[in-house]
């Protein structure tokens, strides 16, 4: 299972990567694999506030609909609108073109409290 070292993770299977004091967010390879073929992604609105641990997006697959939870509190500053026409990007490239949103965190230190790659690997192996 692909778990890149350059990002942090949540227990709900979101990934977060720090980029110039902002946090790019998506769902992990493990999550997209469990969901199956993604057919629709509801991205958040730009400029909307988000709370850590609260749903801010939704991913629908042929198997189910799952909430995506914000890994940090802050404001959404960018969204991946290409997912409207290409939701399968989450399956094909969850850590690249399948990103969902970028959040400007209200507390940048919150990123440091997310799981590192080793802890996330341990979580998904249990």
Residue, then its C-alpha position, 0 to 999 in steps of 0.5 A: x500500500x502506497x504511503x508517501x513519506x512527505x505528508x501526514x495522515x489522519x485516522x480517517x484516511x485523509x492525507x495532508x501535505x504542507x506546501x508554503x504554510x498551506x495544507x493540500x488534502x486528499x484521501x489515501x490510497x488505502x481509502x480509495x481502494x476500499x471505496x472502489x471506483x469513484x464516480x462523484x466528488x463534492x468539493x468544498x467551496x473556496x473561502x469556506x471555513x473548515x474545522x479539524x475532524x469535521x466533514x468538508x467534502x464527499x466522495x461517492x463510489x460504486x460501493x458507497x458515499x464517504x465523508x472526507x474530514x478536514x485534517x486541520x482547521x482553517x479556510x479552504x483556499x483552493x479546490x480541485x474542480x477537475x474532479x467534477x469531470x474526472x472523479x476517477x483521478x482519486x483512484x488513478x492518482x490519489x496523492x497527485x491529481x486526485x487532491x481535493x482541496x488546499x486549506x490555509x490552517x488557522x494553527x499551522x502547528x496542528x499539522x505536526x499532530x497528524x500521523x506520520x507515514x510510519x504511524x499511518x502504515x501501522x494503523x492500516x496494518x491492524 
